[in-house]
Amino acid sequence: MIGLRARILDWFGFGSHDHAAHGHDHGSGPHGHTHGVIDATIATTDRGIWAIKWSFVILAITAALQMAVVVLSGSVALLADTIHNVGDATTAIPLWIAFMLARRKPSKTFTYGLGRVEDLAGIIIVLIILFSAIVAGYQAIERLINPQVVTHLGWLTAAGIVGFLGNEVVAVFRIRVGREINSAALIADGYHARTDGLTSLAVVAGALGVWLGFPLADPIVGLLITIAIFGIVWQSARSVLTRMLDGIEPGVMDEIQHAVAHVRGAHIVDAKARWIGHKLHVDIAIAAVETLLLSEANKITSALEYELFEHMPALAAANIRFSTEHEEHGHPHPHEHAHGEHDGHKH
């Protein structure tokens, strides 16, 4: 399976960066291991763009097939599902723009790069989903007030099944790749697509209700789909806003504690982490005595950094410093150490 994925990536031109996606590799060279942060970013954003392109194609085809059946059948439930699929396909645009901007190197103005645009893309996606929910809800309520005959029930059922299959394929793409590159926007959009697939099956249930002699089943299903869409809006907005406010998952801090536990002489005084796009940045203060030698400090920080990158593949940067007794009691005299800057020993 891994070999097949590698061949697919090579076919799309992304295979050359695949080695960097793991964040670092072990070697027999003098440096022991290297951290391919830049290469990893290129690889993961390529993976994100790859998923988005195919998601757009699949959803566009799905929506076009469904729209043809909407014209034939007059089903408001299928119309709601089609509107949502069109909106879902449209979300590929802000995501693609975000991933392209995230590839730019840091500048004097944006010293952390442009990874935050992924969070902005997530907000735009939430607004698009919200708009589709309002439109679908309006159509369903209008049809409840003014019922119309629904025809071509066989085609309507087939369109619901096509909608389910198209959305499930897109959901698998987006969730899998989103987890690989730790993109909250892409994961949120993947779950959105999965729920769309379930709502497409609701169209089939509506067609069955109409066939059994209950014509209001179609607009009722359309209204239920609208409620489901609002649920997606809430779930996606909470996820994206958490990232925008520098929130992290509880498991991130657990991994930091686990990594520190592997390093002799390292005891956490304070630890912070935040996401910038799909990359994690960590700041850690560890306890130290005043007599700690620079050589010992270098060994501790190097070992700790190694363990952090081992435990957290999404880690882009680890800022490690020592906290003395003065600092712990409110007197900030930090003893800092930055990766790759052994001469940056400060008091």
N, C-alpha and C positions, 0 to 999 in steps of 0.2 A: 504493500500500500504506500509506503514511504517512497519507494522507487518510482511508482506510478505518478505520485504527486510531483516528484522532482522532474520527471519527463514533461508533465503538463506545464510546470513553471518554465522549463527550458523552451517549450514550444511558444510560450507567450513572451519570451525574452527576459524572464526574471530569474532564471536559474543561477546566473553568475553571482548573485548576491546571497544565495541561500545559506552559505556557510556562516554568514554574519548574524543570522537571526537569533542565534543562541546567546549573543551578548559577549561571549569570550570563548576561547578554545585553549586546550592544554597542549603544550609542545615541549620539545626537548631543547629548545633554544635557551639562550642565557636569561631571557626574561621570564621563563616559566609559563606565563600565560599573557594574552593580550586582550584588551577590551575594544572590540570593534564597534564603538558607539555610532560613528557616522555611517559606516556600512550597514549596520543593523537598522538604522532609521530608514535608509534608502530601501532596503529589502522589505521592511514591514509596510512602508507606505505604498510600494509597488503591489504588495499583496492586497492592501486595502483597495487600491484603484482597480485591480483585477476583479475583485469581488463586486465592486460597485458597477463596473461596466457590464458584467454578465447579469447582475440583478436588474439593471435597467432594461437590457434586451429582453429578458424573460418576462418581466412585468409589462413591458410595452406590448409584447405579443399577446399576453394574457388579456390585458385590458381591451385590445382591439377586437379579439374574438368575442369577448363578453359584450362589448358595445353593439356588435352586429346582432346579437341575440336580443339585447334590450330593445332595439328598433323593431324586431320581429314580434316579440312577446308582449312588450309594454309592462314588464315586471319592474316595480319600484324597488323590490328587494335586490334584484340583480343590478339595478341602476345604482343603488347605494354601494354595493360591493364594487362595481366598476369605478365609480367616483373615487372610492378609497384606493383602489389599485392604481389609478392614474396618479393620485397624490403620492402613493408610495414610490412609483417610478420617478416622479418629479424630485423626490428627496435625494435621488442619486446626484443631482446637480450640485447642491451645497456641499455634500460630502466629498465629491470629486474635487471641487475647488479647495476645500479645506486640506485634503491630503496633498494636493499639489503645492499649496503654500507651505505646508509643514516640511516639505523637502528643502526649503531654502535654508542656507546656513545662517547662523547667528550674526547679527550686525551690531554696530555701536549703539543703535537705538533699541533693537530687540535682542538683548544679550542672551536670552534663553531660547531664541528662535521664535517661530510662529506656531508652535504646537497648540496654543490656546484657541486657534481658529476652529479646531475640531469641536470645542465646546460651543462656540458660536453657531457652528453648523447644526449641532444638536438642538439648540434653541429654535433655529429656523425650521428644522424637521418637525418639532413639536407643534409649531404654529401651523405648518401645512396639514398635519394630522387633525388639528383642532378645526381648521377650516373645512376639511372634508367631512368631519363629523357634523358640523352645523348644516352643510348642504344636504347630506344624506338624511338627517333628522327632519329638515324642512320638507323634503320630498315625501318622506314616509307619512308625516302628519297630514300633508295636503291630500295624499291618496286615501287616508283613513276618512277624511271629511268628504271627499269626492271620489268614491270607489269607481274603478274601471275594470273591464274584463281583461284577464290575463290569458294569453293564448300560447301555442307552441310549447306545451309543457315538457315535451321530450327534449327539445333544444335547450330549454331553460335548465333542466336537470343536468344536461351535459356541460353547460356553461358553468354551473356551480362546481362541478367536479374539476373542470379545467382550472378554475380559479383556485381551488384548494391545492392542486398539484403544483401550479406555478408559484404560489406563495410559499409552499413548503420547501421547494428547491431553493428559493431566494433566502428563506429563513436559515436553512442549513449553511449556505454560503456566508451570510453576514455574521451569524453568531459564531461560527467556527473561526473565521478570519478575525473577527473582532476580539475574540478571546486570545488568539495568537499574538495580536499586536496591542492588546489592552486598550482598545478604543471604545469608550463608553457610548459615543454616538453611533458607531457601527453595530454594537451589541443591542442597543435600544431599538434601532431600526430593524434588526433581525427578529427580535421578539414581536415587534409590530407586524412584520410580515407573517409570522407564524399564527398570530391571532387572526389575521386577515384570512388565512387558509381555513380556519375553523368557521369564520363567519360566511365563507363561501359555501360550506356545507349546509349552513342555515338556509341558503337560497334553495337548496334541494328540498329541505323540509317544507319550505313555503310552497314550492311547486306541488309537493305531495298533498298539502292541505287544500290547495285550489282544486286539485284533481278529485279529492274526496268531497267536494261541494262546499268548501268554506273559503270564499273569495277574499275575505279580509286577512287570511293567513299571510298573503304576500306583503301588504304594508306593515303588518305586525312584525314580521321577520325583519323588514327594513328598519323598523324602530329598534328592535333588539340589537341589530348590527350597529346602529348608531350609539347605543348605550355601551356596547363593547369597545367602540372606538374611543369614547370618552375615558374608559378605563385605561386604554393604552396611553392616552394623553397624560394622565396622572402618573402612571408608572414611568414613562419616559422622561417627563419633566423632573420628577424627583431624582432620577439617576443623573441626568445631565447637570442639574443645578447643584447637586452634591459635589460633583467634580469642579464646577466653576467656583464654588466657595472653598476650594482646597480640602474638601472632604475625601476620606479614603475608606476602604472596606476594613472591617475589624481584623481580618486575616493579615493585612499588611504589617501591622504592628507586631502581631504574633511571629511573623517571619523574621522581623528585625530582632526580636528577643531571642529567637532560635539561633540566628546567625551569631549573635554576641555570645551566646552560651558555649559556642564552639571555640572561642578564643580565650586562651589563658591570660589573666590579668586585665580583662576588659569587663567593666561593670557600668551599666548605663546610669547616667544621672538624668539625662533628658534625651528624647528622641522625637523627631517630627518628620513627616513625609507628605508629599503632595504630588498630584499628577499634573504634568504639563503636556497636554495632548494625550498620547498613548505611552508616554515615558514617565517613569517614576524618579523623583528627586528626594533624597534622604539627607537629613541633618541630624547628627548624633553627637552628644557630649558624653564622654566616659570619665569615670573618676580617676584621679591621679594624685600622687604625692609630690611635694615640692622637689624632692631629690631625684625624680625620674630623669634618666639620661635620655638625650636625643636619640641615641641608637636604639634604646629600648622602646621609645615612643614610635619610632619608625617601624619596628618589628610588629608592634601591636596594631598600629593602623593598617599596615599592609595585610596582615592576617585577617583583620576584621573586614577590610574592603573585599578581599578575596571571598570570604564567606558570604557577604552580602550579595555579591554578583552571582555566587553559586545558588543561593536560595531564591533570588528574585530576578528572573530573566528579563523583566521589563525595566530593570534599574538602569538609569542613564548616568546618574552622578551620585556620589556619596561624599558628603562633607563631614569629616570626622575631626573633633577637637577634644582636648582634655580639659576637665574641670577640676580645679584645685579646691582645697577646703575653703579658701577665701571666697571663691566664686559661689560655692554651695551655700554660704551663709550671707549671700547678698552683696559680696564685694567682687565685681567682675574683673578678674585677672586671668583671662583665658589663655590656655596653653594650646595653640592651634597647630593642626597638621593637615595639609591639603595633599590629595593624591598627586604624585608626580612632582611635588615641590618640596623636597626634603630640606631645602634651605629656608623654607618659610616657617621656621620655628620662632613663634612670637610669645612675648610676655606682656 
